[in-house]
């Protein structure tokens, strides 16, 4: 979320390709990740907790989800409108977009702070161990389709690295089932860094060249093949594990 806020705040609104790249990133990454996480929260995580303890109504998690989805929809519409706007209107559209994004980020940070106070107490009251929590996280990840995993897992790792440091992010990756860990390391993570990070970084004012989405896809394919060849030389035999 903070990367989105930084991007729209430092964006050059006069260049249509920046609006286009922002729109691609928003739909492919941000919107998709939020949708997957909230579906998992509603259908897996909350029912899992409530097998032992009731989540207080004051948490308002359903209302928060509805508010966030509404904000995402508004952001999507503003990005499209900004790209189509006349030059004289683009700066005003950017200012409006900044306001909506900053309001969303502020509300989500308040929610996260509330969760950090409430959820550990609920987990202790329910008697869930760290192993239980890791198991339900794996269950959530395995519930997503392959395309869903390819978007959400590298985003989760990146967010954990920014918030808790690279050691925590590495430990999380190592805790994943081997098949997911393999695909993340050799395919999903390179794609995320080349395509998704490239798209959001290109929106900034100091990025003067347009690295198109097709360039990111081409780069990712080449990088993944290169890494797979290197690994093949080391192992002599690479077997891609089956996914559950």
N, C-alpha and C positions, 0 to 999 in steps of 0.2 A: 504493500500500500504506500509506503513512504517513497518507493521508487516511482510510482505513478504520480504522486504529489510533486516530487522533484522534477519529473519530466514535463508536466503541464505548466509548472511555474516558470521553467527555464526554456520554454518552447518558443521558436520563431513562428508565429501564427500565419505569416505571409506565404509560407511555402506549403503547397498542397500535399507534397509527398510526406511531410512530417505528420500531417493529419491522417494520411492514409496508413503510415506505419504505426501510428498510435492506435488506430482502429483495428488493425490486424492483431497487434499485441493484446489489446483489450479483449477481443473476442476469443482468440486462440488460447490465451494464457489466463488472464485475470478472471474473466467471466467463467471460463471452464473450470478453473480451480475452485472458485467459490461455490459453484453449483455442486461439484463432486463432494466437497467437504461438508456442505450443509445437508446434502442427501444422506451422507454417512452419519452425520450427527443425529438426524431425525430417525433413521431406520436401524442404526446399529448402536451408536454410542449412548444415546439417551436411554433406549430400552435396556441396554446392558447395565447401566448404573441403577435404573429403577427396578431391576430384579432384587436389589438389596435395600435401596433407600430412595425416598421420593425427592425429586428435585423441587426446591421451593418455587412457588409461582412468581416470587419477586425477581427471579432470574430473567424472566421475560425473553427467553431464548427464541421463541417462535416470533414474537413481535420484532426482535432484533433482526432475525432472518428476513422477514418481510420488508423491513426498512432498508436493509442492505441491498436486496434484490431490486427494490424500487430505485435506489441510487444508481446501481449499475446500469439499469435500463435508461435512466436519464443521462448518464455519462455517455452511453453508446449513441443516443440521439444527438447529444451536443457535439460529439466528434464528427458525426455525419454532417450536421448543420454547419460546423466550422469549415469543413472541407469544401462545401458547396457555397459558402457565403462569399459575397463580393469583398474585394480587398479592404474597403472602408468599414466592413463589419467584422472582420476576422479578429481584431484585437479585443473587441467587446465580447465576442464568443469565447475567446480564450479566458478572459476575466471571469465570465460566468462559469466556465468549466472548472477553473481553479477553485472557485467558491464551493461548488458542489463536491469536488474531490476532497477539499480540505474539511468540509463538514462531515463527509463520510469517514475520513481517516480519524478525525477527532472522536466521533461516536464509537468507532471500532476500538480505539485505544481505551476508552472508558469501559467498554464491554470486557476487553481483555483483562483490565485491572480488576474488574469485578469477579471474573472467572478465577483469577489467581488467588483471590481471597476465599471464594466459595468452594471451588472444585476440590482442592486438596483435603478440606475438611470432610466433604461428602465421601471422597474415596477412602479416607481413614475410617469414617463411621460405618461405611459398607464393608470394610475389612478386605478391600482389594489390595493384593500385593503388587510389587513392581512387575513381577512376571505376568500377573493377570492383565495389567495395563499394556504391557508389550504385546501380549497375545491378542488383545482386542484391536490394537493398532494394526497388527499384521492381518487380522480378519478384515478390517476396513480396506486396507490396500488391496487385498486379494479379491474383494468384492467388485472392484472396478474392472472395466474392460481393459484390454491391452493398451488401447489408445488413451484411455483415462489415466492409467498408471504412467504412461510416457509423458504426460503433461504434469500431473500432480506430484509425483515422487521427486523429480529434480527441483521443483518449486519449493517443496517442503524442505529439502536438504539445503537449498540456497537461503531460505528464510531462517532456518536453524543456525546456519553458519553466521549470518548477520546478527542474530539476536543473542546467541550463546557461545559463538566461537567455532573455529574449524574442528576442534577436538570432539565437541558434542555432535557436530554434523557427521564426522567420520564414524563415530560410535553408532549413530543411528543407522547409517548405511550398512555397517557391519552386522547389525542386528536383523537385517532383512533376510528373507529366504534367498538361497543362492541364485535361483533363477532371476529374481527381481534385481538382485545386486549386480549380476552379470550384465543384464540389459541396461541397467542404469549407468554402469561404468563405461560400457562400450558404445552405447547408442543414445540413450536418453539425455545423459548429462552433456555430451558434446553438442547435441542438437539444441539443448536449452541455452548453453553458453553462446553458441554461434547465432542461432536464429532469434530466440526470445530476448536474450540480453542485448543482442545487436539491434533488434527492433526498438526496444524501449530507450536504449542509449542514443539511437539515431535521432530521436525527437528533440534532444537538447539543442539549444541555439548554437553552441560551438561546433556541432557536427555539420559540416558544409556539404558533404557528399551523401548521396542517397544510396545506401547499401540495400538494394531491393530484396524482397522476400525470396525471389528465385536464387539470388546469390547466396543467401543463408542456407537454403536447402542444398544447393550444390556443394558448398563448403562442408556442410555437415556430413554429406554422403562420402566425400573424399576423406575427411578426417576419420570417420568411423571405419572405412575400409583400411586406412593406413594403420590404425591401432589394432585392428583384427589381424592384419598381416604380421605385425610385430609380435603379437601374442602367439600367433601360430608358429612362428619361428622358435619361440621359447618352449612351447609345449609339444610341438610336432603334431599334435592332434587336438583340435578344439571341438568340443561337443556343446552345442547350444542346448541348455537344459530345458525340459518341458515346463510350461507354465501351468499353474493350477487354475 
